[in-house]
Amino acid sequence: MRPSEKRIKQGTQTTMEIDNMAFNLINPLKHHMLMSQMEDLTNGYNLGPRLGEGAFGVVFQGTRKEDDKQVAIKFVKSNHILNWAYTDPTDPSAREALEVTLMRELKEVPGVINLVDTRTCQQGIFIIMDRPPLSLDLYDVVDKFGPLEEPVAAHVFGQVARAVHDMWVHYGVCHNDLKEENILLSLHNYKAYILDFGCATRATGEPQDEFIGTHGYIPPEFRIPAQRVPERAAVWSMGIILYSITHWNSPLNEYDEVRFPLSFRYTVSAGCRDLITSCLQEDPERRITLPRILQHPWLKGNVGESAGQARQPPPSPPPPPSQPPGGEAGGYQTWIPVPTQKNKNGKRRHRRK
């Protein structure tokens, strides 16, 4: 039986609040307010450099002391947790972040990052996740190497589509914040992992009552509350993602709205264009559905009958380079099949928090 759950409405966070949180957490071990509260975490894990930060949390590299397992450690302040799951309806203190509850439930879904552990302190929660070796989020992959060639793009997109479909159909969970920054790609084996379930919710059969996610990825019908259907919004976001990883630049204009008519690189196939166009239908009734995405000819033609399962595996990676991507010794471009020239039609968007 599922625990009762409650959504907490969050006000707009100011830039100063975000900056202060980042300043306080850049190196928590040196911050006097957290020193006494982090003993439980540091007893089991070594905290490393900061990997990145979003609007509501900061992520660090880490290792588990007992076996040197590589992990990512996300810290979220309690007052920035958007959703809570209550394990005992009679006890308001018996609760945990819904993000943690859903990740635990989705552990069997391929393409969802694995939850390793959680630790709490007075100020918030540490969410400890797998950190695949030699991995980057899709934004950084495209930013460093250019747009993906279609067989690779289809392999990656197929895994994401399968994971989003399975979460929705089999578990009734919608991520609500799909974007390139929230999809991790292992550069060893092309496996993709969906990250950051801080905005995730359960399907209720009713439209969403408020705005959730990243502004530029929200479909146009969300201006009308009665049309805020999470499944349709997920498909719209996936169309933006597929466009971005095959074009380098985003389809969004300076107002964070999709530019119509869509402009495609001449090298992008008709099948890929059709899938992008089918996802980015302004009329939600004409937009392709999650099951139909998995059956799309372009996806099946590149990854076989089962999306996410390559008909022919990607090329074997070389030994790990001595420096991370972007360094002089980085060797990823010798085996990731991407074109070398970036599309100059449009600007590469900034990372979104």
N, C-alpha and C positions, 0 to 999 in steps of 0.2 A: 504494500500500500504506500502510495507516494506521500511524502510529508506535505502539509499545507504550505502554501507559498504566498508571499506578499510582495507586491512591487512597490518600491519606494521611489517617489518622484524626486528627481534631482534638479535643482536650479542651475542656471547657467554659471559655469565656473569662470572666474576672472583670470586674465593672464598672470596677474600678480600671484594668485593662489597657486597656479600651476608652477610658476617659477620658484616660489618658496618651497613647494613640495619637492621639486627636483633638486634644489640646493640642499635641502635637509637629507636627501637620500642618495646623493652622488656617492658617498662613501659612508654607509650607516655605521660601520664599526668605529668611525672617528667622531660620530655625532653623539654628544653627551646625553641627549634625551632618549636615544635608542640603545645605548650601551647596555643598560641593565635589563632591557626588555628582549634582547636578542640571544640570550644565553641558550634558550631551548633550540634555536636554529643553528647556532654555531657549534653546539655539541655534536651535531650530526653532519654539518655541511661546511665547506669552505666557500666563502663568498668572494667572487672575483670581480672583474671590471664590469662596468655598466654596458649592457647591450643596446638599450634604447629606452624610450619613455613615451607614454601616451597621455591622453587627457586625464586619466584617472589612476595611472600606475607607472611604476618603474621596473625594468627587467634587468637582472644581473646574470652574468655567468656564474657557475658554481660547480663544485664537485662533491659527491657524497663520500664521506671519510671512510666508510667501511669497505668500499670497493673501488673508489676513484671514478665512479660513474659520472659522466658529464651531464649536467642538468642546467636548466634555466630557472631562475628564482624571481618570481614576480611579486612585488609588494604593492598592496592596495590598502589605502587608509580606510578605516571603517566607515567614515562619513562619505566616502566616494563609492561605496558598493551600491549599485543600482537596484539589485534584486536579492531578496533573502528567502531561504527555504527554512521553514520551521519544522523541526523534527518532533516536537511535542506541542500540540495546539494549546495545552493548558499552561505551558511554561514559556513566556516570551523570551527568556534568555537562552532557550535551547534552539539555537538557530545556526545556520552556516550560509555562506554566500551561495546563491543559486548557481553561480559560475562553477563552483566546486561540485555541487550536487550533479549538475548536468554532465560535466566532464567524467565523473565517476560512472554515470549511467551509460555514457557513450564510449566506454573503453574498448568495446568490441567492434566499433565502427572503423574500418580502414580509412585512413586519411584524417583522423582526428588526433591531435597531439595527445600523448599519454600523460595522465596525471600520476606523478610519483608519490607525492606527499604534500601535506599542508602543515604549517605551524602558525600559531597566533601569538600576537603580543598586544600590549595595551592599545597601541595606535592602529593596528590593522591586522592583515593576514598575509602570510607568505605562501604563495602557490608554487609548488615545485614540480617542474615538468621535464620530460625528456628533452635533451638537446642533441639532435643528430649531428654527427661530425661533418665538417665542411658544408655547412648549410647557410643559406641566405634567404631573406624573404623575397617574394617575386618582384617587388619594387627595385630592390638592389640588384637582383639578377639582370633585369632589363636595363637598369641604369648603367651597369658596368659592362655588359656584353652586347647590348642592343637587342632588338626584337628576336624572339625565338623562331626558328624554322618550324614550319607547320607540323611535321611529325612529332617534334618535342612539345610544341604548344598543345597539340591534341592529347598527348600522353599526360601532360600535367593537368590540363583542363578537364580531361576525362576523370581523373582521380577526384578532383574537386567536385565535379558534377555528381559523381557517384556518392561521395560522402554527404553532400547537401541533400541529395535525394533520400538516402537512407536515414539521415537524421530526422527528416520531415515525415517520411512515410512510415517508418518503423518505430520511431521514438517520439514523434510529435514535438520536435524541437526545431526552432528556427534560430539561426545564428544572429541575424539582424545587422551585422556589420562586416559583410564580406567585402574585401578590398585586397589589393596586392600586398599591403603591409601585414595583413593577417593570414597570409599563406606562406608557409616555410617550404623551401625546396632543398632537399639533400643533393649536393653536387656529386655525390658518390654514385647514386642509383636512380636519380630523378624521382624519388618518392616525394609526394607533396603532403603537407600537414596543415590543417586548419587550426589557427591559434585564436586566442583572446575571445572567451565566451562571456565577457562582462556584460554584453548587451543581449545575450541569448534569452529567449523566453519559450514557454510551452505553447503549443497550439491550443487555442480556446474555441475555435470555430467562429469567433467574432473578429471584426476589424480591430486593429490596434487603436487604443484611445489616445496615444500621444506619439510624438516624433521619437524614433530610436535610430541610432546609427550615425554614419558620416554623411554630411549634407549632400555632397556631390553624387552619392550613390543611391539616393532616394528617388524613386520613380515619380513622374509628374502627377499621377493620380493621388499621391499621398497628401496633396493639398486639400483633398476632400476626406474628412475622417471616415465616412462610411465605406471608402474604397481602400483603406489601408490593410491590404491582405499580405501577410509576411511572405507567403510562397511566391507571389508575383513579384514582390520587391527583391527577393533573392535572385530570381531569374534576370531582372534588370541589372542588378549589380554584377552578375556573372557575365553579362554582355559587355559591360564596361571593362571588366578584367580581361576577357578574351581579346577585345580590341587593343587594350594597352600592351599586352604581352606579344602581340603580333605586329605592332606598329611603333613601338617605343613611346610615342606621345599619346596623351589621353584624348578621348573624344569629347571631353568637357571644354566649354569655353570659359572666359574669364568670370562668368557669373555662376560657375559650377553647374551648368546645364549642358546636356548633350547637344552637340552641334548637328543640326539637320539641314540638308541631307548629309548623311555620313560620307566622309571622304576616305577612300581606301588606297593603300599602297598598291602599285600595279602588280607587285609580286604575290599579293594575297589571292588565293584561289577563290573561285566562285562559290565553292562549298563552304569555306570559312566565312566569306562575306554573308552568305545566306544565314548561317547560324548566328552571327553577330546581329544581323538585321532582325532575325526572328526574336532574339532576346530583347532588343531595344525597340520594341513596338510601343508607341505612345498610348495606344488603346490597350489596356490590360486584357481585354477579352480576346484580342488577336495575338497576344504574346504567347510564345511557346511555353509548354509546361515542363516541369522537371523530368517526368518519364519520357517525354518526346525528345528532350535534349539527348538523353542516353541512346536514343534510336536514330539520331540524326545521321544521314549518310556520310557527312564529313568526319564525324567522330568515329563511326564504325569503320570507315575506310582506313583510318589511321591507327586505331587501337583495337580493332577486332570487334567481335560480337558483344563483349562485356567491357563497358567503359572502364578505363583505369587498368586494364590488363593488356599489356602490349602484345600485339600479334608477333612482333619481332622485338626482342628486348633492346633498350638503348645501348649504345656502344659502351664497352667496359672502360671505366675511368682509369687514369694513370695513377702512379703512386702520389700520395698527397704532396703538394708543393711545400717548400720550406717557409713560405710566407703566405699570409691570408690573401684573398682576392684583392686585386688592385696593387699589390706589391710587385717589385721587379721580378721576383721569382715565381709569381703566380702563374700556374700552367693551365688554368681552366679553359682558356680560349682555344687551346689545342684540341680539346675534345668535346666542348659544347658546340653543337653545330648551329651557329648563329651568323648572320651576315655582319660584315664589318662596318657598313655605312648606315648611319642612323637616318631616320626619316626627318627631313627638315620642314615638312608641312605641319606646323603647330609646335608648341613648346612643351617640353617635359614638365609635368606638374610637380609641385613640391610634395614632399611626404606629408601625409595627413595623420593627425593625432586623433 
